[in-house]
Amino acid sequence: MNKNNYASRRPEVVTPRTCPTCESAITEEQFDTIMHISAARQEQVASERATLQQEREAVAAQRSAIAADAAAAEREKWETETARGLREGEKTRKQAEAEQERVRRAHEKELQAETQKREAQEKRFTREVAAAQATAKRAAHEEEGRVINELQGQLKTLELRRRRDEDTLKKTITALQAKAARPDAAHFGPESEEALVEALRAQFPGDRIEHHGKAGDVVQVVLDGGRPVGKILYEVKNTGSWQREYLRQVRRAMEARGTAHGILVSRTLPSRGPGMCVMGGVIVALPSIATQIATVVRDGLITVARLQVTEGGKASKMAALYDYLRSDEFATAIQRVRERIEDLRDSLARERAHHDGWWSRREQLYAGILREATGIDARVQDLLGGGDVNPRAKALPLSATGST
């Protein structure tokens, strides 16, 4: 709008205006001028803004181009650096692998050399050990042979000594048992035909003792200076009860043997008494006093045979003897004999127990010797079997045992 146009126009009504900048009252003309300036300025500002925007866009484009170029250059540089780093890393890796391979080969060579050295040392040590073992084995075999010979000698000596002592002990025991059995049969009385025969032969060695069968009777032919003067028949009954049939058996045997004198040796009597009685012409006696009764009858036969009397007189004398055997006087005397026999039995029992104790002790000692000898023999067998145990270590106790 032209300034002159504003001046030539005259508005009909003047309206007060306010300055758009400071809000003061201005004229219309001033307002128009301000607005014209403002419009021009706005156009200028708009133009400047457009120019500035274009410059900004150009700068932005330039910056984008520069950034793109920089990024491309940076990328290219990075790619170049990366490629170089990769090449250097590959080179370093190959160098490391080569170094590892070199170290591994060097280590393998060292291990191989060490292994060869150790194998050589082991071979040398094995040879030394083998030589030492051979030497020790020879020495052990020599020592073992010496110990075995010594042990075998000791074993033979002990075995001979054991057998000799064992034979001696057996003979001694047999002799002592036989000796002890003889007094038993003589003093304590026989309880079987065999024991009776043995007791009579021991008590009357000058007479003839006849045993008629295993279960038969026993006949004693009384001899006076070698001349028969009478017979005594014996029957043994080792039973727990008394039977009168025993008397009939003895009388039948007396008739068969042609003698008037019979003694029934029985463990059980028909009644309680001093240990003997006379029934039906038969003397019944306990085994403990049988030989004493036999001695009385035998002495009576010899005494009567020596008398210068008739046969009737001799029979009368023997009858008087049997009356004496039935008397209280003889009963009292024979009771004292029984008491002495019981005392003797107790004494011999104690003596036998004492001897049995010593015999048992000696048997234990011989059994111990036998066990030791058996142990020595087992040790010798172990040594002969090639055991690795040092023979000297176990030979000493055996040698010490053998020396005892």
C-alpha angles and dihedrals in degrees: 000000000000119000092223091056090056090049096048093051118082116195119223094225123031109216117193115244133208121224108248089215107045099009092234123143113269137170125262090250091051090047092052091048091050092047091047091051090045092051091048090046091048090051089048091046090047090049091047090046091051090047090046090048090051090048090048091049089047090048089046091049089045090047090047090049091046091046091047090048090045091046091047090047091044091047091048089047091047091047090048092047091044092050090047091046090049091049091048091045091050089047091048091047091050090047090049091048090048090049091048091049090049091048091046092051091046090049091048090051090050091048091047091049091046091047092050090047092048092046090051090049091047091050091049091046091047090052091048092047091047090050091047091047091049090050092046091045092052090048091046091049091050091047090043091051091049092048092045091051090048092047092046090051091048090046092051091047092048092045092050091045091046093049092045093048091042091052090046091048092048092049091047093048091046092048093046092046091049090046091048091047093054095058089045092057092042099044105023097038136249120270098190138042091252092051090046092052091049092047093049093048090050093046097041109028091165095060130078112246115198124193111196105202134328093282097022132106127279123237123199113201104204112219126196109193089338093309118117111239101170149326133251119198120208130197122185122209114182098183136126097233137050123242127182087218086078090067092050090050091052093047091050090050090048090054091047093051094042099239135125094206122082133164121196109203105204133167088213123051126205091243140006111277147123092305100279143052140175116238124173093343092308122114111224113198139169116249091247093065100027095106091047091053089046090052091053093049093044093049089048092052092050093046094048092045090056094052117101095229138115124270089258090054091050091051089050091051092051090048089053088051091054090048088055090051088055094048128103089237091062090041090056092046093048090047089058088048089053091050091051089048091052090050089048090048091053091046093049090045090055090045091049091049088051091050091043088054091052091044090049090049092050091047089052090050091049090046089052090049089050091050091049091048089049089050090051090049090049090049091050090049089050091051092047088050090066102252118178094225114116104258094209092061093060100028094070097064091046092048090049090049092047092051091061 
